[in-house]
């Protein structure tokens, strides 16, 4: 498990290091990349949620997922490149590409809340984790409400 987490973090770090244009030969590739990153974030949010709803949460599992979400939260946004707004199968509204200042603010707020979640999770206080998990959910929802197609 630790090896796979480290491999994922290494791959994610390498992905961040390269410019977006060099990574995506086609707009479809960028869309697949960002959808994959979002799916992984959603998966780990679900894992945390499941732990928080259980009778005895596994704090180590929450900590692991929170750390991964923190890394993953930086990945999808480099893949919102020009030309991807018209790709079939994307759930992004065209306004996302026009409201750059608002989008940047929403992304930064989400990433800040995710970083706080990772920090709170390290402390192991389940009630504090639960409260911060709600803050992350609200930060994600703020962008999805305005820029994700239903």
Long-range contacts (C-beta under 8 A, 24 or more apart in sequence): 5-64, 5-68, 8-68, 8-71, 9-68, 9-71, 12-71, 12-72, 12-74, 12-75, 13-71, 15-75, 16-74, 16-75, 16-78, 20-78, 20-79, 20-81, 21-81, 23-78, 23-79, 24-79, 24-81, 27-81, 27-83, 27-84, 27-86, 27-87, 28-87, 30-79, 30-80, 30-81, 30-84, 30-87, 31-79, 31-84, 31-87, 31-89, 31-90, 33-75, 33-76, 33-79, 34-75, 34-76, 34-77, 34-79, 34-80, 34-84, 35-76, 35-90, 37-72, 37-75, 37-76, 37-79, 38-76, 40-68, 40-72, 41-69, 41-72, 41-73, 41-76, 44-68, 44-69, 44-72, 45-69, 45-133, 45-136, 45-137, 45-140, 48-129, 48-133, 49-133, 52-126, 52-129, 52-130, 52-133, 57-126, 57-129, 59-121, 59-124, 59-126, 59-129, 62-121, 62-129, 63-118, 63-121, 63-122, 63-124, 66-114, 66-117, 66-118, 66-120, 66-121, 66-129, 67-118, 67-121, 69-114, 69-117, 69-118, 69-136, 70-114, 70-115, 70-117, 70-118, 73-110, 73-111, 73-114, 74-111, 77-107, 91-148, 91-149, 92-147, 92-148, 92-149, 93-146, 93-147, 93-148, 93-149, 95-146, 95-147, 96-147, 99-146, 99-147, 102-146, 103-143, 103-147, 106-139, 106-142, 106-143, 106-146, 106-147, 107-143, 109-139, 109-142, 110-136, 110-139, 110-140, 110-142, 110-143, 112-139, 113-138, 113-139, 114-139
